[in-house]
Amino acid sequence: MAEDRPGVAATLIPLAVVAGVVLGVRAAWRRFRARLTANSAILNETLPVHSKWWRDHAEQPGELLYVAMGDSAAQGIGASRPDHSYVGLLARDIRTATGRSVRVVNLSVSGATVELAVRDQLPKFAKFRPDVVTVAIGANDIAKWDPEMFERGIREIFAVLPPHALVANLPFFYFPHNERKVAVANRILRSVAEEFGLTVVPLHTVTRLRGVRRMLTHFAADFFHPNDHGYKVWAEAFRPSLVADLDARFPVDAAGHAVVVRSDVGGDA
């Protein structure tokens, strides 16, 4: 029996090493999740700050009216300041492309799903005649995915949008189990947008092309919301379609001054 002991010991040592590694990985994962939870709590404290910022700035006048619908990404959660969100960046693009001042009404609500956008944002949207419209909604639907409910809500939203509205598909979600749902959501979104003659902004393609390594540089501390770098990518997804539309509807002369080609510019509520 004594001769068997070295063999037993040789077997137990690697098992102990494996067990130690597993326990170490589990402990590291728990610490990581705890850190994410703490970081998310910190970002949650910015929700009322961003919301108030957009409400206050909605009162500022402008020659053109830009109305945004969406969720926390449109609010700019994760950015260093609200106007560093993609909505803020696109507002600057509108000013640059048209030579006109811009009033921004951001109807987005953090945590909004498509269903909640129908309930809370559509009634407010009906009060405006916007010159520019962007819609990016649906990311929060992936957690409790219901394709029928998603399509029903998307159809209600798209039905009331003007033909120049820009609607983004869902961004890249990185993990396969989520990406399968996103693929279905984006097929639904494209189909309904085509039915209503709306332009779909390729947000999924643009974010996917940045690659997995960008998770470390383009996301806020909760690894869910974009940071300033990430929101620049979102704005890049919208920009080509936005600028092309603005050039057609709000041209400028050689000196960069606005050329009035319609009598109802302004879009005030």
JOTAKA-V475701 format. One record per backbone hydrogen bond with DSSP energy under -1.0 kcal/mol. NH is the residue of the N-H (numbers start at 1). CO is the residue of the C=O. If there is no record, write none. Layout:
nh & co
NH & CO
NH & CO
//
This chain:
nh & co
4 & 1
8 & 4
9 & 5
10 & 6
11 & 7
12 & 8
13 & 9
15 & 11
16 & 12
17 & 13
18 & 14
19 & 15
20 & 16
21 & 17
22 & 18
23 & 19
24 & 20
25 & 21
26 & 22
27 & 23
28 & 24
29 & 25
30 & 26
31 & 27
32 & 28
33 & 29
34 & 30
35 & 31
36 & 32
37 & 33
38 & 34
39 & 35
40 & 36
41 & 37
42 & 38
43 & 39
44 & 40
46 & 43
47 & 44
50 & 46
51 & 47
52 & 48
53 & 49
54 & 50
55 & 51
56 & 52
57 & 53
58 & 54
59 & 56
60 & 57
64 & 101
66 & 103
67 & 132
68 & 105
69 & 134
75 & 71
76 & 72
77 & 72
79 & 76
84 & 81
85 & 82
89 & 85
90 & 86
91 & 87
92 & 88
93 & 89
94 & 90
95 & 91
96 & 92
97 & 93
98 & 94
99 & 95
103 & 64
105 & 66
107 & 68
109 & 70
112 & 109
117 & 113
118 & 114
119 & 115
120 & 116
121 & 117
122 & 117
125 & 121
126 & 122
127 & 124
128 & 125
131 & 65
132 & 65
134 & 67
135 & 166
136 & 69
141 & 138
142 & 139
150 & 146
151 & 147
152 & 148
153 & 149
154 & 150
155 & 151
156 & 152
157 & 153
158 & 154
159 & 155
160 & 157
165 & 162
166 & 133
167 & 199
168 & 135
169 & 201
175 & 173
178 & 175
179 & 175
180 & 176
182 & 178
183 & 179
184 & 180
185 & 181
186 & 182
187 & 183
188 & 184
189 & 185
190 & 186
191 & 187
192 & 188
193 & 189
194 & 190
195 & 191
196 & 192
198 & 193
199 & 165
201 & 167
203 & 201
206 & 202
207 & 203
208 & 204
209 & 205
211 & 208
214 & 211
215 & 212
216 & 213
218 & 214
220 & 225
223 & 220
227 & 218
231 & 227
232 & 228
233 & 229
234 & 230
235 & 231
236 & 232
237 & 233
238 & 234
239 & 235
242 & 238
243 & 239
244 & 240
245 & 241
246 & 242
247 & 243
248 & 244
249 & 245
250 & 246
253 & 257
256 & 253
259 & 251
//
